[in-house]
Amino acid sequence: MGETKAACTIPTVTDILLATDSDALADEVEAAVAGTHMLHRVRAGVDVVPAIGEVDPGLVLLDLQIGNMGGVAACLAVRHREEMGDLDERPVLLLLDRDVDVFLANEARADGHLVKPVDAFSLIRAVEAALADDIKSE
């Protein structure tokens, strides 16, 4: 008679913006986050700030090596626009080529980084930590 039904919790899907000109890297990221997040991709660093304005992602992933404007410059552009009040603050992770590139990630004021090649488990763990504001770089 007095049965109560448990509330159904629908998981939220967070938009993630990926900036890379590498189809292989885009495929790896898509496979890792599919089903839990919506991935949007730009192929040029110069397109990152306008895409953030359109998509309003909860997280930005930047490949260090993007043809026309690399991940460091794109990250700095995002940080500058946040400081100017043009964009809301959001976590940014850099996808690095080598361990020694950590210096570049720090200089770009990225919230965290992963060194490529990235495995799906490390990537999703970093994504979830960034979204939970508990970033640890790997």
ZIURTA-V959472 format. One record per run of one state. SS is the DSSP state (A for helix, B for strand, O for the rest). FROM is the first residue (numbers start at 1). TO is the last residue. Records with the same first field share a line. If there is no record, write none. Layout:
SS=FROM-TO, FROM-TO
//
This chain:
O=1-13, 20-22, 34-36, 43-44, 56-58, 64-70, 85-90, 97-98, 108-111, 116-119, 132-138
B=14-19, 37-42, 59-63, 91-96, 112-115
A=23-33, 45-55, 71-84, 99-107, 120-131
//
